[in-house]
Amino acid sequence: MSLLKKLAGETALYGLSSILGRLLTFVFLTPFLTHIFNDDRAQMGIQTDVYAWAAFLMIVFTYRMETAFFRFGSKKEDRATAYKTATSTVVGTTSIFVLLLVALSNPIATQLGYPDHSNYIVWFAFILGFDALVAIPFAMLRLEGKALKFALVKLTNLLIHLGFVFFFLYLLPNYFPQYFDPTMGIGYVFLANLLASGATFLLLLPTYWYKTKTEEGKEATAVFDAALLRRMLIYSMPLVLAGFAGIINEVLDRILLKALLVGDSKDVLEQLGVYGACYKIAIFMNLFTQAFNYAAEPFFFRNADKAYSKLLYANIAFLFTLIGTIGFLGIMLFMDIVQFFVASNYREGLMIVPVLLLANLCLGLYYNLAIWFKLSDQTRYGGMIAVIGASVTILGNILLIPFMMQLGHPGYLGSAWATLFCYATMVVLAYTLGQKHYPIPYPIFRMLGYIVTVVVIYMLYAWTIAPYLVPNSLVSYLVSSTLMLVYLGVIWLVDGTRIKLMLKQVPSE
């Protein structure tokens, strides 16, 4: 099978869990919650705030051991020992972290501004614990190309989560009101998450005794290797720094918005809720990026020693750019449909969507361009790039949130632009340093050309055509579809032959 087709197939399966999963979340959960809390937008602000802090803690719980496992378990003869070493270490540290969070739940809840809900902290301690304990088993499934099993477990987690949210916030108050606690609010979503994470852990628990085999088909001996653990930690520590910086890039805007927005606490939480709800529309780009990253990271490691690997990486980055730009243009041209996924009280924040879509496209390009420092064991560069990106995020939010408010725009528009500037900076650094230390022949100007093209098409549509169209009318759909077909035609005319050659020239497994 062609390697590109194999990667596409694995991406599709990972997409089954991430794309379909996020799609179900977006189609069901976001509209459901924004309608349930349409008159209490502060509840959505609490959800945005708590999950932002949880994202930071997840880096502490896993300390990027899954990436170290990819690096040191990529060969079948080493996989069993790497797996045993990684899982044993994560089990020990996770137990300590969970106990600490439970013990400190009251002061933490008070510090976050939820003194009456220390139960949130206890629940998230166990949510993070369960999620950390399945990180290495999920990495094993990815490394061994078991994308279908990965997808099924992820989807099971999602369906349990959605099912309990629906039960707690719809069935319980309407059919069993005597058991419903209205003071819980968004807490029911957190409880549903806990139940889903616990179920996922039980599903993957047998993998802790999973037996790997060598290239010769013999059962590999799994032992804890202290020397290997030291090498894994040395490899992963710069990635932990990169992970912290990455989470800063991803979620610090929510925390800074809470600190920098003007108004009383309820008003600030409402604005945070609007930002969090509209941010989820950009999930369409993010879920494609995530599905790609799930498949690509182990794929890149498996093919690192092949003679054609650099050409393969260049072709993948180019194709990723094409698909990403198609996604950006499709969402923005049909925004009059997409907007209905959030309730009416939240649509004032839709201005952030094109900026965040471009930001997520840049993030996906970074995943492509940054593979060189993982393959060449120069992860310190990854830490450096991520720290610079985090600095851009922090400075950008501090400067742009007040600046946008002075211009009469919502402060969260500044956060959206800061996110774009951050990921664009990281892409430039990853490409520049990569060409110096591990050159890969990316068709960078063609990739940039397509990004600029879709931005220009969208701006022309938004500024010169859309104001004269009736939203959700037949004419509106025809114009949007025509512009979409024009862009697809441009791709085919300019690079159709190139794409067909890529698919033919890549070796098969």
C-alpha positions in Angstrom: 0.0 0.0 0.0 1.3 3.5 -0.8 2.6 5.2 2.3 0.6 8.3 1.6 -2.5 6.2 1.2 -1.6 4.4 4.4 -1.2 7.7 6.3 -4.5 9.0 4.8 -6.2 5.8 5.9 -4.9 6.1 9.5 -5.7 9.8 9.5 -9.3 8.9 8.5 -9.6 6.4 11.3 -8.2 8.8 13.9 -10.5 11.3 12.3 -13.4 8.9 13.0 -12.7 9.5 16.7 -11.5 13.1 16.6 -13.4 14.5 13.7 -16.7 12.6 14.3 -16.1 13.0 18.0 -15.6 16.7 17.8 -18.3 17.0 15.3 -20.8 15.3 17.6 -19.6 17.5 20.4 -20.0 20.6 18.2 -23.3 19.5 16.7 -24.8 18.3 19.9 -23.0 19.5 23.0 -22.2 23.1 22.2 -25.7 23.9 20.9 -27.2 22.0 23.8 -25.2 23.7 26.5 -25.4 27.2 25.0 -29.2 26.7 24.9 -29.4 25.3 28.4 -27.3 28.2 29.7 -28.5 30.8 27.2 -29.6 33.0 30.1 -26.7 32.2 32.3 -23.6 32.6 30.0 -21.4 32.6 33.1 -21.7 28.8 33.4 -20.1 28.5 30.0 -17.4 30.8 31.3 -16.7 28.5 34.2 -16.4 25.5 31.9 -13.9 27.4 29.7 -11.9 28.5 32.7 -11.7 25.1 34.4 -10.8 23.2 31.3 -8.0 25.7 30.6 -6.4 24.9 34.0 -6.9 21.2 33.4 -5.0 21.4 30.1 -2.0 22.8 32.0 -2.1 20.0 34.6 -2.3 17.3 31.9 1.2 18.2 30.9 2.4 17.6 34.5 0.5 14.3 34.7 2.0 12.8 31.5 5.3 14.9 31.1 5.3 13.9 27.4 6.2 10.3 28.1 4.0 9.2 25.2 6.4 11.0 22.7 9.4 9.5 24.5 7.7 6.1 24.1 7.4 6.7 20.3 11.1 7.5 20.2 12.4 4.6 22.2 9.7 2.0 21.4 9.6 2.5 17.6 11.6 -0.7 17.0 9.6 -3.8 17.9 12.5 -5.5 19.8 12.6 -2.4 22.2 8.8 -1.8 22.5 7.9 -4.1 25.3 10.6 -2.7 27.7 9.8 0.9 26.7 6.1 0.3 27.3 6.7 -1.3 30.7 9.1 1.5 31.7 6.8 4.3 30.6 3.6 2.9 32.1 5.1 2.0 35.4 6.5 5.5 35.8 3.3 7.2 34.9 1.3 5.1 37.3 3.5 6.1 40.2 3.6 9.8 39.5 -0.1 9.9 38.7 -1.0 8.5 42.0 1.0 11.2 43.8 -0.5 14.0 41.7 -4.1 12.9 42.3 -3.6 12.7 46.0 -2.1 16.2 46.1 -5.0 17.7 44.2 -7.6 16.0 46.4 -5.8 17.2 49.5 -5.6 20.8 48.2 -9.1 20.9 46.6 -10.5 23.5 49.0 -7.8 26.2 48.7 -7.5 25.6 44.9 -11.3 26.0 44.5 -11.2 29.2 46.6 -8.3 30.6 44.6 -10.1 29.9 41.3 -13.2 31.8 42.6 -15.4 28.7 43.2 -15.2 28.3 47.0 -18.4 26.3 47.1 -17.4 23.9 44.5 -14.2 22.1 45.7 -15.9 19.0 44.3 -14.9 20.3 40.8 -11.2 20.0 41.8 -11.7 16.5 43.2 -13.5 15.4 40.1 -10.8 16.8 37.8 -8.1 15.2 39.9 -9.5 11.8 38.9 -10.3 12.9 35.4 -6.7 13.9 34.9 -5.5 10.7 36.6 -7.6 8.5 34.4 -6.5 10.4 31.2 -2.9 10.2 32.2 -3.1 6.4 32.8 -4.4 5.8 29.3 -1.9 8.1 27.5 0.7 5.4 27.0 -1.8 2.7 26.0 -3.2 5.1 23.4 0.3 5.8 22.2 0.9 2.0 21.9 -2.2 1.7 19.7 -0.9 4.6 17.5 2.6 3.2 17.2 1.3 -0.2 16.2 -1.1 1.3 13.6 -4.2 0.1 15.5 -6.2 3.1 14.5 -9.5 1.3 14.5 -9.3 0.2 18.1 -8.0 3.7 19.0 -11.0 5.2 17.3 -13.5 2.9 18.9 -12.3 3.5 22.4 -12.2 7.3 21.8 -15.8 7.2 20.4 -17.0 5.1 23.4 -15.5 7.8 25.7 -17.3 10.5 23.8 -20.7 8.7 23.7 -20.6 8.0 27.4 -19.8 11.7 28.0 -22.5 13.0 25.8 -25.0 10.5 27.1 -24.5 11.5 30.7 -24.6 15.2 29.9 -28.0 14.6 28.2 -29.1 12.6 31.2 -28.0 15.0 33.8 -29.1 18.3 32.1 -32.3 17.1 30.3 -33.7 13.9 31.5 -33.0 14.5 35.2 -34.6 17.9 35.5 -37.6 17.1 33.2 -38.4 13.5 34.3 -36.7 13.0 37.7 -36.7 16.6 39.2 -36.5 15.3 42.7 -32.9 14.1 42.0 -31.8 17.2 40.1 -29.7 19.8 41.8 -30.0 23.2 40.0 -27.0 24.6 42.0 -24.7 22.1 40.2 -25.0 23.9 36.8 -22.0 23.2 34.6 -20.8 20.8 37.3 -23.0 18.1 35.7 -20.8 18.3 32.6 -17.7 17.7 34.7 -19.3 14.7 36.4 -20.1 13.3 33.0 -16.5 13.7 31.9 -15.3 11.9 35.0 -17.6 8.9 34.3 -16.4 8.8 30.7 -12.7 9.0 31.6 -13.2 6.2 34.2 -14.8 4.0 31.6 -12.0 4.6 29.1 -9.5 3.6 31.8 -11.3 0.3 32.4 -11.4 -0.4 28.7 -7.7 0.0 28.3 -6.7 -1.5 31.6 -5.9 -4.9 30.0 -3.2 -3.2 27.8 -1.0 -2.9 30.9 -0.4 -6.6 30.4 -0.2 -6.3 26.7 2.4 -8.5 25.1 4.5 -7.2 22.2 6.4 -9.3 19.6 9.8 -8.9 17.9 10.3 -8.7 14.2 10.8 -12.5 14.2 7.4 -13.0 15.8 8.7 -14.0 19.2 7.1 -12.6 22.4 9.2 -9.7 23.7 10.1 -9.6 27.4 8.8 -6.6 29.2 11.0 -5.3 32.0 11.3 -2.0 33.8 14.6 -0.4 32.7 15.9 2.4 34.9 18.7 3.3 32.4 16.1 3.6 29.7 13.8 5.7 31.9 16.7 8.1 32.4 17.1 8.4 28.6 13.4 8.8 28.1 13.2 11.6 30.7 16.2 13.4 29.2 14.5 13.2 25.8 11.0 14.3 27.1 12.0 17.1 29.5 12.5 19.7 26.7 9.2 18.5 25.3 7.5 19.1 28.7 8.7 22.7 28.4 7.4 22.7 24.9 4.2 21.2 26.2 3.7 23.9 28.8 4.4 26.6 26.3 2.0 24.9 23.8 -0.7 24.8 26.5 0.0 28.5 27.2 -0.5 29.1 23.5 -3.7 27.1 23.5 -5.5 28.1 26.7 -3.7 31.0 28.5 -5.9 33.4 26.6 -8.9 32.2 28.7 -7.0 32.9 31.9 -5.7 36.3 30.8 -9.2 37.3 29.5 -10.6 36.6 32.9 -8.0 38.9 34.4 -8.0 41.7 31.8 -11.6 42.0 30.7 -13.5 45.0 32.1 -16.7 44.4 34.1 -17.9 42.6 37.2 -17.2 38.9 37.6 -20.5 37.8 36.0 -20.0 40.0 33.0 -16.4 38.8 32.5 -17.5 35.1 32.8 -20.2 35.8 30.2 -17.7 37.3 27.7 -15.4 34.3 28.4 -18.4 32.0 27.7 -19.0 33.8 24.3 -15.4 33.4 23.4 -15.3 29.7 24.4 -18.5 28.9 22.5 -17.3 30.7 19.3 -13.8 29.3 19.7 -15.4 25.8 19.2 -16.4 26.7 15.6 -12.7 26.8 14.8 -12.7 23.2 16.0 -13.3 22.0 12.5 -9.8 23.0 11.6 -8.4 21.8 14.9 -10.0 18.4 14.6 -8.4 17.8 11.2 -5.0 19.0 12.6 -5.4 16.7 15.6 -6.4 13.7 13.5 -3.4 14.3 11.3 -1.1 14.6 14.2 -2.4 11.4 15.8 -1.5 9.5 12.6 1.6 11.5 11.5 3.7 11.4 14.6 4.2 7.6 14.8 4.1 7.4 11.0 7.1 9.8 10.8 9.0 7.8 13.4 8.3 4.5 11.6 9.7 5.9 8.3 12.6 8.0 9.6 15.3 5.7 8.4 14.0 5.3 4.9 15.9 6.9 2.0 12.8 8.7 0.7 11.7 10.0 4.1 12.5 13.7 3.5 10.6 13.7 0.2 7.7 12.0 1.9 7.6 14.6 4.7 7.6 17.4 2.1 4.8 15.9 0.2 2.7 15.4 3.3 3.1 19.0 4.4 2.0 20.2 0.9 -1.1 18.0 0.9 -1.9 19.0 4.5 -1.8 22.7 3.4 -4.2 22.0 0.5 -6.7 20.2 2.7 -6.4 22.8 5.4 -7.1 25.8 3.0 -10.1 24.0 1.6 -11.4 23.6 5.1 -10.8 27.2 6.0 -12.6 28.5 2.8 -15.5 26.1 3.2 -16.3 27.1 6.8 -16.0 30.8 6.1 -18.1 30.8 2.9 -20.9 28.9 4.6 -20.7 30.7 7.9 -24.4 31.6 7.7 -25.1 27.9 8.2 -22.3 27.2 10.7 -23.4 30.0 13.0 -26.4 28.1 14.1 -24.2 25.7 16.0 -24.1 28.3 18.8 -27.2 29.9 20.4 -28.1 33.4 19.4 -26.7 35.1 22.6 -23.3 33.8 21.7 -23.1 34.8 18.0 -21.7 38.2 18.7 -18.3 36.5 19.0 -18.2 35.0 15.4 -15.7 37.7 14.3 -12.9 35.6 15.9 -13.6 32.5 13.7 -11.5 33.3 10.6 -8.6 34.4 12.8 -8.7 31.2 14.8 -9.1 29.0 11.7 -5.9 30.5 10.3 -4.2 30.0 13.7 -5.2 26.3 13.7 -3.9 25.9 10.1 -0.6 27.3 11.2 -0.6 24.9 14.2 -1.0 22.0 11.8 1.8 23.3 9.6 4.0 23.5 12.7 3.3 19.8 13.5 4.6 19.1 10.0 7.6 21.4 10.0 8.7 20.6 13.6 9.1 16.8 13.1 12.9 17.3 12.4 13.9 18.0 16.0 12.1 14.9 17.3 13.7 12.7 14.6 17.2 14.1 15.2 17.0 14.1 19.0 17.3 17.8 19.1 14.2 18.4 21.2 15.8 21.4 22.9 14.9 23.3 19.8 11.3 22.3 20.3 11.4 23.8 23.8 13.0 27.0 22.5 10.4 27.5 19.8 7.5 26.8 22.1 8.8 29.2 24.7 9.1 31.9 22.1 5.6 31.1 21.0 4.4 31.3 24.5 6.1 34.7 24.9 4.2 35.9 21.9 1.0 34.6 23.3 1.4 36.3 26.7 2.6 39.6 25.3 0.0 39.5 22.5 -2.8 39.0 25.0 -1.6 41.7 27.4 -1.3 44.2 24.6 -4.1 43.3 22.3 -7.0 42.7 24.7 -7.0 46.3 26.1 -6.2 47.6 22.6 -9.2 45.9 21.0 -11.4 47.2 23.9 -10.1 50.8 23.2 -11.1 50.4 19.6 -14.6 49.4 20.6 -14.2 45.7 19.9 -14.6 42.8 22.3 -11.3 42.1 24.2 -11.4 38.5 23.2 -10.7 39.5 19.5 -7.2 40.5 20.8 -6.8 36.9 22.2 -7.7 35.5 18.8 -5.1 37.6 17.0 -2.5 36.8 19.6 -3.1 33.0 19.0 -2.6 33.5 15.2 0.6 35.6 15.7 1.9 32.9 18.1 1.5 29.9 15.7 2.7 31.9 12.7 5.9 32.7 14.6 6.4 29.1 15.5 5.9 28.0 11.9 8.6 30.5 10.7 11.0 29.4 13.4 10.4 25.6 12.8 11.0 26.0 9.1 14.1 28.3 9.4 15.8 26.2 12.0 14.8 22.9 10.3 16.3 24.0 7.0 19.6 24.6 8.9 19.8 21.5 11.0 17.6 18.9 9.1 16.8 20.2 5.6 13.6 19.0 4.1 12.6 20.2 0.6 9.2 21.7 1.4 7.5 23.5 -1.5 7.1 26.4 0.9 6.2 29.2 -1.6 3.5 27.0 -3.1 2.1 26.3 0.4 2.1 30.0 1.3 0.6 30.9 -2.1 -2.5 28.7 -1.4 -2.9 30.2 2.1 -2.8 33.7 0.7 -5.2 32.7 -2.0 -8.0 31.5 0.3 -7.6 34.6 2.6 -8.0 36.9 -0.4 -11.0 34.9 -1.7 -12.6 35.1 1.7 -11.9 38.8 2.2 -13.3 39.7 -1.3 -16.4 37.6 -0.5 -16.9 39.1 3.0 -16.3 42.7 2.0 -17.7 43.0 -1.5 -20.3 40.2 -2.0 -21.7 38.9 1.3 -23.2 42.4 2.3 -25.5 42.2 -0.8 -26.7 38.6 -0.2 -29.6 37.4 1.8 -28.3 35.0 4.4 -29.3 31.3 4.0 -30.9 32.0 0.6 -30.5 29.9 -2.5 -28.4 32.7 -4.2 -26.1 32.9 -1.1 -25.5 29.1 -1.3 -24.9 29.3 -5.1 -22.3 32.1 -4.7 -20.5 30.3 -1.9 -20.5 27.0 -3.8 -19.2 28.7 -7.0 -16.3 30.3 -5.1 -15.5 27.0 -3.5 -15.5 25.3 -6.9 -13.3 28.0 -8.3 -10.7 27.4 -5.7 -10.8 23.6 -6.2 -10.4 24.3 -9.9 -7.3 26.5 -9.3 -5.7 23.6 -7.3 -6.4 21.2 -10.1 -5.1 23.4 -12.8 -2.0 24.5 -11.0 -1.0 21.3 -9.1 -3.3 18.5 -10.3 -0.4 16.8 -12.1 1.9 17.4 -9.2 -0.5 15.7 -6.8 -0.9 12.7 -9.0 2.9 12.3 -9.3 3.3 12.5 -5.5 0.9 9.6 -5.1 2.7 7.6 -7.7 6.3 8.3 -6.7 6.0 7.5 -3.0 7.1 3.9 -2.3 4.7 1.3 -1.0 5.0 -0.8 2.1 
